[in-house]
Amino acid sequence: MSRLLTLPAERIPKFFVLALAVILAASVGPFSGKFEDAQENEATSFLPGDAESVRALEAVEQFPDGQVAAAVTIIARDGGLNAEDQRLAREFAQDLNDDPPIITAGTEGPIPSRDGEAVLVITQVRDTGGTGEDFLDSVNDIRDRAHALRGGGRMVEVTGAAGFGADAIEVFGDINGMLLYAAGGLVLILLILIYRSPIFWTIPFFTVLFAETCARGFGYLLAEAGVTINGQSGGILPVLVFGAGTDYALLLVSRYREELRRHDSKHEAMQLALRTAGPAILFSGLTVMAALLVLLLAEVNGTAGLGPIGAMGILLAMGFMVTMLPALLVIFGRRAFWPFVPDGPGGPLPPHTNVWRRLIYSVVVGGAVAGAASAAGGAAAGIGFAAGALLNFFVLAPLFYRLDVSTLYPKVERPIAARHRLTDETHGFWRRVGDRVAAAPARVATITTVVLLILSAGMLTLDTGLTSGNSFRGEVESVRGSELLAQHYPAGANVPTTVVVPDEADVEPVTAALRDDPAVAAVGEPVEGPPGFKLDVQLRADPYSTEAFDEIPGLRDTVKAAGGDDVLVGGPTAAEYDLRQSATRDNWVIIPITLVVVFAILAVLLRALAAPAMLVATVILSFAAALGTGMFVSKEIFGFPGIDPSLPLLCFVFLVALGIDYNIFLMARVREETLSHGTREGMLRGLAVTGAVITSAGIVLAGTFGALAVLPLVFLTEIGFIVAFGVLLDTFVVRSILVPALTFLLDRRIWWPSSLRR
C-alpha cells in the first residue's frame, strides 16, 4: 500500500501518473457539458415510488390530456375591469387557442372573479418532466403575449404550476455556472493569498479544476444510470469538489513543504509527505464518502441522489490530490514556491538548466494554451499547443532563467530560504494557543461548551415553513401572480389538487364529500380516462402553504371514506406534503446511522475508542451550535420564512463529515507525535504543526460553501450560511480549543483501549 501511495513521487512513475490523470479527464470531460441537461427538477421525481402523490401522478398520465401543468394568467385592475380590459382578455384567450404554444393542451377563460376586478385565462401546458426546453419555451411564449397587455393600470401576471415550474427551471439552470465561477474564483483568490506566490497557486488550482471537470462528466453518467440528480445536488457538487479538493491539497502541500526543509531530495520529501499525510487524506475522504453514501437510505430521491454524486465528487477530489497533484509538485520542484522557496539542509540548490526539463515545462505551457484555445474554438487547440510550447521553450524559459538566477535569486531567494529553513514548525502562534489551553484545560473546556450550548438554543425556534411558494429570494413572476390571484379568487385556484376515482359509482359520493369538506373551495367536473375519473379540487388555502399541506391527510381520509382506499389524492400540494413527511423520516433514520459510520472509521484510524467518541461528541455539539445560529440568523436577520425539512439532515452530513476531516488531520498528527513525545506534548506539537494549514483549509471550505449564498434560493442560501459558519466554528473553536482541552484532561486515557494509553 505504501509503495502504491508513493508512486507519484518517484522519478519515472510520476510522468505515467500525470498522463493517466490527463487521459481520464480527456475521456470523461466531454460529458461534463451534458451534466445540466441530465438534471430533474420536478418535485414528484424526488419522492419514493410508493408515495400516494406519485401513484396519483402515474394514474393522471394515462388520461387523454396526460400530465398537464396550468399556466394561470391573471388580468386585474383595482376598482374593477373596464370594457377594454375584458376585450383584451377575450382576445388573449382566443389567440392562445388559435395559435397555441408548442406543447399546450388548450386554453379556457376568461373566468371572472366575483368582485369584478380580475379574470383568469388558464392554459394547460403538457408537463415534460420539468426539465424540457419545450416546457419552458411554452410558458415563456404565454408570458410574452400576456406581458403585452400590461399598461394603463392593468396588472398581468402568469402563475400556476407551470409558472412555478418555469421559474424553478430558470433558477436551477443558472446554478451550476454561477457556483462554478463563484467557488472557483474564491478558491483562486484564497490560494494566492495563502501561498503568496505568483506561480505555485496554479498547481493545486488546475488540479482541482481537472477533478471538477471529471466529477461533472461522471455526474452525467450517474444520471444516465438512473440516479436522481436535481439542481440542488448538481449545484452542491462543485462546492464539495472545490472545497474538499483544496483542503486535501493544502494538507499535502503543507507536509511536503515541511519535508523539503529536512531533505535535499524533492522525491524523498514527497514520498515522506505521502506516507504521513496520505493516510489522513484517504481516511478523511473515506469518512466524507461514507457519510454521503448513508444518504442512499433516504426516502426523498433528491436526497438519496446526493449520496452517490457527492461521494463520487469526493473520491475524485481525493484521488487527484494524491496522484496528479504530487506528480506535478515533484515535476515542478522547489522553485514553484518562489519567492518563498523551502530549501533543504544543504542550502539553496543550483537552478536546473537541463534541456529536457525545459522541454517538459514547454509541453505543460503548450497544453495550457491549447486548453484556452480549445475553449474558444476546438480547431485552434493544435495551433495553440504548438505556439505555446515554442514560445515557452525559446523565449519565456531562457528569459525567466536569466531574470531569476542572475537578478532575483541572490537578492530575494537566499535570505527568504534561510529564514524559512530556521523555522521550527512546532513553535509559533498555534503552539502558544496550545500552551494557554494546557494551562487550564477544565476551565477552557467548560467555557467553550457553555458558549456552544448557548448558540445551540436557536434550534428551539426551528420552523419548517419554507415551501415551494416562498423559496425564491427576491421577486419572481409566479409568486407575484399567486399573491395577486389570492386577492380575488380562492388561493387553491392557482394550483388545483387532483383526485383520481377508479370506480364510476364512487364519483358522486366522492364529489359530494369533497364539497362538504371545509378545506375545499370548489370541485371541477369529472374527466374520464383509462384509470377512472379525475377531479380538480380547489383548496381554500394557498396550495404552497403549510396550512394547505396540513389539509392533505384529512382530505385523503374524506375521499377514502366516500370511495374506498383506491381513491388517490395527488397534485403539487399533496406531492409536497409527501415530500416533507419523507424528509422528516430521513432526519430521524439517517443521522444516527451516519454517526455510527463516522465513529467506526475514526476507531480504525486512531486504533482507539475513547478518542473517536470524544471527537464525534464535539462535532455533534458544533453542528447543534451552527444550526441554532443559522435558525436565529435566518429568521431574525434575513427574515426568511423558515427552513426546508431536509435542511437539518444535509447540514448534519456536511458538517459532521467535513468537521471530522479537520479532527482527522489533527489527531492523526497528534498520534504520530505521541509515539515519540507522549500525549500532552504530542497534542501541543500536533496543534502547532497543523494549526495554520487546517485554519487555511477551513477558510477555503467555508468560502466555497458560502458561495451558495449567491443563488436566489432560500434553501441553498441557508445551507451555505450554516455550513460555512459551522466549518469556521469547528476550525477556530472546536478543533483549536475544545478538542485540545479535552485531550489534556483525558491525557493518555484518550487512546483507550490501545497500547498508547499506557
Backbone hydrogen bonds, N-H to C=O, Kabsch-Sander energy under -0.5 kcal/mol:
donor,donor_aa,acceptor,acceptor_aa,energy
5,L,1,M,-2.4
6,T,2,S,-1.6
7,L,4,L,-1.0
9,A,6,T,-1.7
10,E,7,L,-1.8
14,K,10,E,-1.6
15,F,12,I,-1.5
16,F,12,I,-0.9
17,V,13,P,-2.6
18,L,14,K,-2.2
19,A,15,F,-2.2
20,L,16,F,-2.5
21,A,17,V,-2.0
22,V,18,L,-2.2
23,I,19,A,-2.5
24,L,20,L,-2.5
25,A,21,A,-2.2
26,A,22,V,-2.5
27,S,23,I,-2.0
28,V,24,L,-2.3
29,G,25,A,-2.4
31,F,28,V,-1.8
32,S,29,G,-1.9
34,K,31,F,-1.5
35,F,32,S,-1.4
38,A,34,K,-1.0
38,A,35,F,-0.7
39,Q,36,E,-1.4
40,E,229,I,-2.8
45,S,42,E,-0.9
46,F,43,A,-1.6
47,L,44,T,-1.2
51,A,48,P,-1.8
54,V,51,A,-0.6
55,R,51,A,-1.9
56,A,52,E,-2.4
57,L,53,S,-1.9
58,E,54,V,-2.4
59,A,55,R,-1.7
60,V,56,A,-2.6
61,E,57,L,-2.1
62,Q,59,A,-1.5
63,F,60,V,-1.9
66,G,63,F,-1.7
68,V,66,G,-0.7
69,A,125,V,-3.0
71,A,123,T,-3.3
72,V,70,A,-0.8
72,V,159,T,-1.6
73,T,71,A,-0.7
73,T,121,V,-2.9
74,I,72,V,-0.6
74,I,157,E,-2.7
75,I,119,V,-2.4
76,A,74,I,-0.5
76,A,155,M,-2.7
77,R,117,E,-2.3
80,G,77,R,-1.9
81,L,116,G,-2.4
86,Q,82,N,-2.1
87,R,83,A,-2.3
88,L,84,E,-2.4
89,A,85,D,-2.1
90,R,86,Q,-2.2
91,E,87,R,-2.4
92,F,88,L,-2.3
93,A,89,A,-2.3
94,Q,90,R,-2.5
95,D,91,E,-2.4
96,L,92,F,-1.9
97,N,93,A,-1.6
98,D,94,Q,-2.7
99,D,95,D,-2.7
104,T,101,P,-1.1
105,A,124,Q,-3.7
108,E,122,I,-2.6
111,I,120,L,-2.3
113,S,118,A,-2.4
114,R,488,H,-0.5
116,G,113,S,-1.1
119,V,75,I,-1.9
120,L,111,I,-1.8
121,V,73,T,-2.4
122,I,108,E,-2.4
123,T,71,A,-2.2
123,T,121,V,-0.6
124,Q,106,G,-2.5
125,V,69,A,-2.7
125,V,123,T,-0.7
126,R,103,I,-2.9
126,R,124,Q,-0.5
127,D,67,Q,-2.8
128,T,126,R,-0.7
136,L,132,G,-1.6
137,D,133,E,-2.9
138,S,134,D,-2.4
139,V,135,F,-2.0
140,N,136,L,-2.6
141,D,137,D,-2.1
142,I,138,S,-2.2
143,R,139,V,-2.5
144,D,140,N,-2.5
145,R,141,D,-2.0
146,A,142,I,-2.5
147,H,143,R,-3.0
148,A,144,D,-0.9
149,L,146,A,-1.9
150,R,147,H,-1.4
151,G,154,R,-1.1
154,R,151,G,-1.5
155,M,76,A,-3.1
156,V,154,R,-0.5
157,E,74,I,-1.8
159,T,72,V,-3.3
159,T,157,E,-0.5
161,A,494,N,-0.6
162,A,70,A,-2.0
163,G,70,A,-0.6
163,G,159,T,-0.8
164,F,160,G,-2.6
165,G,161,A,-2.4
166,A,162,A,-2.5
167,D,163,G,-2.2
168,A,164,F,-2.3
169,I,165,G,-2.3
170,E,166,A,-2.2
171,V,167,D,-2.1
172,F,168,A,-3.0
173,G,169,I,-2.3
174,D,170,E,-0.9
174,D,171,V,-0.8
175,I,171,V,-0.7
175,I,172,F,-0.6
176,N,172,F,-0.7
178,M,174,D,-2.3
179,L,175,I,-2.9
180,L,176,N,-2.4
181,Y,177,G,-2.2
182,A,178,M,-2.6
183,A,179,L,-3.2
184,G,180,L,-2.2
185,G,181,Y,-2.5
186,L,182,A,-2.1
187,V,183,A,-2.6
188,L,184,G,-2.3
189,I,185,G,-2.2
190,L,186,L,-2.6
191,L,187,V,-2.6
192,I,188,L,-1.9
193,L,189,I,-2.1
194,I,190,L,-2.7
195,Y,191,L,-2.6
196,R,192,I,-1.8
199,I,338,W,-0.5
200,F,336,A,-0.6
201,W,197,S,-0.6
202,T,199,I,-1.6
203,I,200,F,-1.8
205,F,201,W,-1.9
206,F,202,T,-2.3
207,T,203,I,-1.5
208,V,204,P,-2.3
209,L,205,F,-2.0
210,F,206,F,-2.0
211,A,207,T,-2.0
212,E,208,V,-2.6
213,T,209,L,-2.5
214,C,210,F,-2.3
215,A,211,A,-2.3
216,R,212,E,-2.1
217,G,213,T,-1.9
218,F,214,C,-3.0
219,G,215,A,-2.3
220,Y,216,R,-1.8
221,L,217,G,-1.6
222,L,218,F,-2.5
223,A,219,G,-2.1
224,E,220,Y,-2.2
225,A,221,L,-1.3
226,G,223,A,-1.3
227,V,222,L,-2.2
229,I,227,V,-0.6
234,G,230,N,-2.6
235,G,231,G,-1.8
236,I,232,Q,-2.0
237,L,233,S,-1.4
239,V,235,G,-0.7
240,L,236,I,-2.4
241,V,237,L,-2.5
242,F,238,P,-2.8
243,G,239,V,-2.6
244,A,240,L,-2.7
245,G,240,L,-0.5
245,G,241,V,-2.2
246,T,242,F,-2.0
247,D,243,G,-2.0
248,Y,244,A,-2.6
249,A,245,G,-2.1
250,L,246,T,-2.6
251,L,247,D,-2.1
252,L,248,Y,-2.4
253,V,249,A,-2.9
254,S,250,L,-2.2
255,R,251,L,-1.9
256,Y,252,L,-2.6
257,R,253,V,-2.8
258,E,254,S,-1.9
259,E,255,R,-2.2
260,L,256,Y,-2.1
261,R,257,R,-1.1
262,R,259,E,-1.1
263,H,259,E,-1.4
266,K,264,D,-0.5
269,A,265,S,-2.1
270,M,266,K,-2.4
271,Q,267,H,-2.3
272,L,268,E,-2.2
273,A,269,A,-2.2
274,L,270,M,-2.6
275,R,271,Q,-2.1
276,T,272,L,-2.0
277,A,273,A,-2.7
278,G,273,A,-0.8
278,G,274,L,-0.7
280,A,276,T,-0.6
281,I,277,A,-2.2
282,L,278,G,-2.7
283,F,279,P,-2.9
284,S,280,A,-2.3
285,G,281,I,-2.8
286,L,282,L,-2.7
287,T,283,F,-2.2
288,V,284,S,-2.2
289,M,285,G,-2.7
290,A,286,L,-2.8
291,A,287,T,-2.4
292,L,288,V,-2.3
293,L,289,M,-2.7
294,V,290,A,-1.3
295,L,292,L,-1.5
296,L,293,L,-1.8
297,L,294,V,-2.1
298,A,295,L,-2.2
301,N,46,F,-6.4
301,N,299,E,-0.6
304,A,300,V,-2.7
305,G,301,N,-2.7
306,L,302,G,-1.1
307,G,303,T,-0.8
307,G,304,A,-0.7
309,I,305,G,-1.5
310,G,306,L,-2.4
311,A,307,G,-2.6
312,M,308,P,-2.3
313,G,309,I,-1.9
314,I,310,G,-2.3
315,L,311,A,-2.5
316,L,312,M,-2.3
317,A,313,G,-2.4
318,M,314,I,-2.9
319,G,315,L,-2.9
320,F,316,L,-2.8
321,M,317,A,-1.6
322,V,318,M,-1.3
323,T,320,F,-0.5
325,L,320,F,-2.5
327,A,323,T,-1.8
328,L,324,M,-2.4
329,L,325,L,-2.6
330,V,326,P,-2.3
331,I,327,A,-2.2
332,F,328,L,-2.6
333,G,329,L,-1.9
336,A,333,G,-1.3
337,F,334,R,-2.3
338,W,335,R,-1.4
340,F,337,F,-1.7
341,V,339,P,-1.2
343,D,341,V,-1.3
344,G,347,G,-0.6
347,G,344,G,-2.0
358,R,354,N,-2.0
359,L,355,V,-2.4
360,I,356,W,-2.3
361,Y,357,R,-2.4
362,S,358,R,-2.2
363,V,359,L,-2.1
364,V,360,I,-2.2
365,V,361,Y,-2.7
366,G,362,S,-2.8
367,G,363,V,-2.4
368,A,364,V,-2.1
369,V,365,V,-2.5
370,A,366,G,-2.4
371,G,367,G,-2.4
372,A,368,A,-2.1
373,A,369,V,-2.4
374,S,370,A,-2.8
375,A,371,G,-1.6
376,A,372,A,-1.3
377,G,373,A,-2.4
380,A,377,G,-2.1
381,A,378,G,-1.6
384,G,380,A,-2.6
385,F,381,A,-2.4
386,A,382,G,-2.1
387,A,383,I,-2.6
388,G,384,G,-2.7
389,A,385,F,-2.6
390,L,386,A,-2.4
391,L,387,A,-2.4
392,N,388,G,-2.2
393,F,389,A,-2.6
394,F,390,L,-2.4
395,V,391,L,-1.8
396,L,391,L,-2.1
397,A,392,N,-3.0
399,L,395,V,-2.0
400,F,396,L,-3.0
401,Y,397,A,-2.5
402,R,398,P,-2.5
403,L,399,L,-2.5
404,D,400,F,-3.1
405,V,401,Y,-2.6
406,S,401,Y,-0.5
406,S,402,R,-1.7
407,T,402,R,-0.6
407,T,403,L,-1.2
408,L,403,L,-2.1
409,Y,404,D,-3.5
412,V,408,L,-3.1
413,E,408,L,-0.9
414,R,409,Y,-1.5
416,I,412,V,-1.6
417,A,413,E,-3.0
418,A,414,R,-2.6
419,R,415,P,-2.2
420,H,416,I,-2.4
421,R,417,A,-2.2
422,L,418,A,-1.3
423,T,420,H,-0.9
425,E,423,T,-0.7
427,H,424,D,-1.8
432,R,428,G,-1.9
433,V,429,F,-2.1
434,G,430,W,-2.2
435,D,431,R,-2.4
436,R,432,R,-2.0
437,V,433,V,-2.3
438,A,434,G,-2.7
439,A,435,D,-1.2
440,A,436,R,-0.7
440,A,437,V,-0.9
444,V,440,A,-2.2
445,A,441,P,-2.6
446,T,442,A,-2.2
447,I,443,R,-2.5
448,T,444,V,-2.4
449,T,445,A,-2.2
450,V,446,T,-2.3
451,V,447,I,-2.3
452,L,448,T,-2.2
453,L,449,T,-2.3
454,I,450,V,-2.2
455,L,451,V,-2.1
456,S,452,L,-1.6
457,A,453,L,-0.7
457,A,454,I,-1.0
458,G,455,L,-1.1
459,M,456,S,-2.4
460,L,457,A,-2.0
461,T,458,G,-1.6
462,L,459,M,-1.7
465,G,463,D,-0.6
466,L,643,I,-1.3
469,G,544,Y,-0.6
470,N,467,T,-0.8
473,R,712,P,-2.7
480,R,476,V,-2.1
481,G,477,E,-2.9
482,S,478,S,-1.9
483,E,479,V,-2.3
484,L,480,R,-2.2
485,L,481,G,-2.7
486,A,482,S,-2.0
487,Q,483,E,-0.6
487,Q,484,L,-0.9
488,H,485,L,-1.7
489,Y,485,L,-2.3
491,A,540,R,-1.0
492,G,539,L,-1.9
493,A,490,P,-2.3
494,N,491,A,-1.5
497,T,537,V,-3.2
498,T,570,G,-1.3
499,V,535,L,-2.5
500,V,568,L,-2.5
501,V,499,V,-0.5
501,V,533,F,-3.1
506,D,503,D,-1.5
507,V,504,E,-1.3
508,E,504,E,-0.5
510,V,506,D,-2.2
511,T,507,V,-2.7
512,A,508,E,-2.7
513,A,509,P,-2.2
514,L,510,V,-2.2
515,R,511,T,-2.2
516,D,512,A,-1.4
517,D,513,A,-0.7
517,D,514,L,-0.8
520,V,517,D,-1.7
521,A,538,Q,-3.4
522,A,538,Q,-1.4
524,G,536,D,-3.0
527,V,534,K,-2.2
529,G,532,G,-2.6
532,G,529,G,-1.6
533,F,501,V,-2.5
534,K,527,V,-2.6
535,L,499,V,-2.7
537,V,497,T,-3.3
537,V,535,L,-0.6
538,Q,522,A,-2.9
539,L,537,V,-0.6
540,R,519,A,-2.3
545,S,542,D,-2.0
548,A,542,D,-0.5
549,F,545,S,-2.0
550,D,546,T,-2.2
551,E,547,E,-0.7
551,E,548,A,-0.9
552,I,548,A,-0.7
552,I,549,F,-1.1
554,G,550,D,-0.5
555,L,551,E,-2.4
556,R,552,I,-2.6
557,D,553,P,-2.2
558,T,554,G,-2.2
559,V,555,L,-2.2
560,K,556,R,-2.0
561,A,557,D,-1.9
562,A,558,T,-1.4
563,G,559,V,-2.6
564,G,560,K,-2.0
567,V,564,G,-1.4
568,L,500,V,-2.2
570,G,498,T,-3.6
570,G,568,L,-0.5
575,A,571,G,-2.7
576,E,572,P,-2.3
577,Y,573,T,-2.0
578,D,574,A,-2.6
579,L,575,A,-2.4
580,R,576,E,-2.3
581,Q,577,Y,-2.1
582,S,578,D,-2.3
583,A,579,L,-2.1
584,T,580,R,-2.1
585,R,581,Q,-2.0
586,D,582,S,-2.4
587,N,583,A,-1.8
588,W,584,T,-1.4
589,V,585,R,-1.7
590,I,586,D,-2.7
591,I,586,D,-0.5
591,I,587,N,-1.0
593,I,589,V,-1.0
594,T,590,I,-2.6
595,L,591,I,-1.9
596,V,592,P,-1.9
597,V,593,I,-2.3
598,V,594,T,-2.6
599,F,595,L,-2.5
600,A,596,V,-2.2
601,I,597,V,-2.0
602,L,598,V,-2.3
603,A,599,F,-2.3
604,V,600,A,-1.8
605,L,601,I,-2.2
606,L,602,L,-2.9
607,R,603,A,-1.2
608,A,603,A,-0.8
609,L,752,W,-3.0
610,A,752,W,-2.2
611,A,750,I,-1.2
613,A,609,L,-1.9
614,M,610,A,-2.4
615,L,611,A,-2.6
616,V,612,P,-2.7
617,A,613,A,-2.1
618,T,614,M,-2.1
619,V,615,L,-2.1
620,I,616,V,-2.2
621,L,617,A,-2.1
622,S,618,T,-2.3
623,F,619,V,-2.6
624,A,620,I,-2.5
625,A,621,L,-2.2
626,A,622,S,-2.3
627,L,623,F,-2.9
628,G,624,A,-2.6
629,T,625,A,-2.3
630,G,626,A,-2.5
631,M,627,L,-2.4
632,F,628,G,-2.0
633,V,629,T,-2.8
634,S,630,G,-2.7
635,K,631,M,-2.0
636,E,632,F,-3.0
637,I,632,F,-0.6
637,I,633,V,-1.5
638,F,633,V,-2.6
640,F,634,S,-2.8
643,I,463,D,-2.8
647,L,644,D,-1.9
650,L,646,S,-1.9
651,C,647,L,-2.8
652,F,648,P,-2.4
653,V,649,L,-2.6
654,F,650,L,-2.4
655,L,651,C,-2.9
656,V,652,F,-3.0
657,A,653,V,-2.1
658,L,654,F,-2.6
659,G,655,L,-2.5
660,I,656,V,-2.3
661,D,657,A,-1.0
662,Y,658,L,-1.0
663,N,659,G,-1.3
664,I,660,I,-2.8
665,F,661,D,-2.4
666,L,662,Y,-2.4
667,M,663,N,-3.2
668,A,664,I,-2.4
669,R,665,F,-1.2
670,V,666,L,-2.4
671,R,667,M,-2.6
672,E,668,A,-1.7
673,E,669,R,-2.5
674,T,670,V,-2.5
675,L,671,R,-1.5
676,S,673,E,-1.1
677,H,673,E,-2.6
678,G,674,T,-1.9
682,G,678,G,-2.3
683,M,679,T,-2.5
684,L,680,R,-2.0
685,R,681,E,-2.8
686,G,682,G,-2.6
687,L,683,M,-2.7
688,A,684,L,-2.1
689,V,685,R,-2.4
690,T,686,G,-2.3
691,G,687,L,-1.7
694,I,690,T,-2.8
695,T,691,G,-2.2
696,S,692,A,-2.4
697,A,693,V,-2.6
698,G,694,I,-2.7
699,I,695,T,-2.2
700,V,696,S,-2.3
701,L,697,A,-2.7
702,A,698,G,-2.8
703,G,699,I,-2.2
704,T,700,V,-2.3
705,F,701,L,-2.3
706,G,702,A,-2.4
707,A,703,G,-0.9
708,L,705,F,-1.8
709,A,706,G,-1.9
710,V,707,A,-1.7
711,L,708,L,-1.6
714,V,471,S,-2.8
717,T,713,L,-2.0
718,E,714,V,-2.6
719,I,715,F,-2.1
720,G,716,L,-2.7
721,F,717,T,-2.4
722,I,718,E,-2.6
723,V,719,I,-2.7
724,A,720,G,-2.2
725,F,721,F,-2.9
726,G,722,I,-2.7
727,V,723,V,-2.7
728,L,724,A,-2.1
729,L,725,F,-2.7
730,D,726,G,-2.6
731,T,727,V,-2.5
732,F,728,L,-2.8
733,V,729,L,-1.9
734,V,729,L,-1.9
735,R,730,D,-3.4
737,I,733,V,-2.0
738,L,733,V,-2.2
739,V,734,V,-3.2
741,A,737,I,-2.2
742,L,738,L,-2.6
743,T,739,V,-2.3
744,F,740,P,-2.7
745,L,741,A,-2.0
746,L,742,L,-2.5
747,D,743,T,-2.5
749,R,746,L,-1.8
750,I,747,D,-1.9
751,W,748,R,-1.7
752,W,749,R,-1.8
754,S,751,W,-2.4
757,R,754,S,-1.5
758,R,755,S,-1.8
